[in-house]
């Protein structure tokens, strides 16, 4: 017999847990969790993904920083 999984409910519970953890960490230590993302190039799909990730990080109480570099950026320059 198949089990039906409520993905939205599970995702909401995970997000609530992460958010509570971020609040707790900041209250106890003064440290704000942070997410830094480096995007190389102008792939529109990458920018959509990174923007969505940044919004979720902000929602969860994280500091979010995005750095965009030109497509010609080399591994050594990174």
VENTASUL-V208359 format. One record per residue. N is the residue number from 1. RES is the residue in three letters. PSI is psi in whole degrees, -180 to 180 (NA if undefined). D_CENTER is the distance of its C-alpha to the mean C-alpha in Angstrom with 1 decimal. Layout:
n:N res:RES psi:PSI d_center:D_CENTER
n:N res:RES psi:PSI d_center:D_CENTER
This chain:
n:1 res:UNK psi:136 d_center:35.7
n:2 res:UNK psi:145 d_center:32.2
n:3 res:UNK psi:136 d_center:29.6
n:4 res:UNK psi:125 d_center:27.6
n:5 res:UNK psi:129 d_center:24.0
n:6 res:UNK psi:88 d_center:22.3
n:7 res:UNK psi:-37 d_center:18.8
n:8 res:UNK psi:-41 d_center:17.8
n:9 res:UNK psi:-43 d_center:19.3
n:10 res:UNK psi:-44 d_center:17.6
n:11 res:UNK psi:-43 d_center:14.1
n:12 res:UNK psi:-40 d_center:15.0
n:13 res:UNK psi:-41 d_center:16.3
n:14 res:UNK psi:-45 d_center:13.3
n:15 res:UNK psi:-44 d_center:11.1
n:16 res:UNK psi:-40 d_center:14.1
n:17 res:UNK psi:-44 d_center:14.4
n:18 res:UNK psi:-43 d_center:11.0
n:19 res:UNK psi:-45 d_center:11.8
n:20 res:UNK psi:-40 d_center:15.3
n:21 res:UNK psi:-40 d_center:14.4
n:22 res:UNK psi:-43 d_center:12.5
n:23 res:UNK psi:-44 d_center:15.6
n:24 res:UNK psi:-45 d_center:18.0
n:25 res:UNK psi:-44 d_center:16.8
n:26 res:UNK psi:-39 d_center:17.1
n:27 res:UNK psi:-40 d_center:20.4
n:28 res:UNK psi:-36 d_center:21.9
n:29 res:UNK psi:-13 d_center:21.0
n:30 res:UNK psi:3 d_center:19.9
n:31 res:UNK psi:126 d_center:16.8
n:32 res:UNK psi:123 d_center:13.6
n:33 res:UNK psi:146 d_center:10.5
n:34 res:UNK psi:152 d_center:8.7
n:35 res:UNK psi:122 d_center:6.1
n:36 res:UNK psi:130 d_center:8.5
n:37 res:UNK psi:134 d_center:8.6
n:38 res:UNK psi:123 d_center:12.2
n:39 res:UNK psi:128 d_center:13.4
n:40 res:UNK psi:120 d_center:17.1
n:41 res:UNK psi:-175 d_center:19.2
n:42 res:UNK psi:38 d_center:19.1
n:43 res:UNK psi:114 d_center:18.2
n:44 res:UNK psi:-38 d_center:17.4
n:45 res:UNK psi:-38 d_center:15.5
n:46 res:UNK psi:-42 d_center:13.1
n:47 res:UNK psi:-38 d_center:12.7
n:48 res:UNK psi:-47 d_center:12.2
n:49 res:UNK psi:-48 d_center:9.4
n:50 res:UNK psi:-41 d_center:7.6
n:51 res:UNK psi:-42 d_center:8.7
n:52 res:UNK psi:-41 d_center:7.6
n:53 res:UNK psi:-42 d_center:3.9
n:54 res:UNK psi:-41 d_center:5.0
n:55 res:UNK psi:-42 d_center:7.2
n:56 res:UNK psi:-40 d_center:5.7
n:57 res:UNK psi:-46 d_center:4.4
n:58 res:UNK psi:-44 d_center:7.9
n:59 res:UNK psi:-36 d_center:9.4
n:60 res:UNK psi:0 d_center:8.8
n:61 res:UNK psi:13 d_center:10.4
n:62 res:UNK psi:151 d_center:8.1
n:63 res:UNK psi:135 d_center:9.4
n:64 res:UNK psi:128 d_center:7.5
n:65 res:UNK psi:135 d_center:9.8
n:66 res:UNK psi:131 d_center:10.4
n:67 res:UNK psi:127 d_center:13.7
n:68 res:UNK psi:127 d_center:15.6
n:69 res:UNK psi:157 d_center:18.7
n:70 res:UNK psi:155 d_center:21.7
n:71 res:UNK psi:-22 d_center:22.2
n:72 res:UNK psi:-1 d_center:25.1
n:73 res:UNK psi:131 d_center:23.1
n:74 res:UNK psi:165 d_center:24.4
n:75 res:UNK psi:-41 d_center:23.0
n:76 res:UNK psi:-38 d_center:25.1
n:77 res:UNK psi:-31 d_center:23.8
n:78 res:UNK psi:NA d_center:20.2
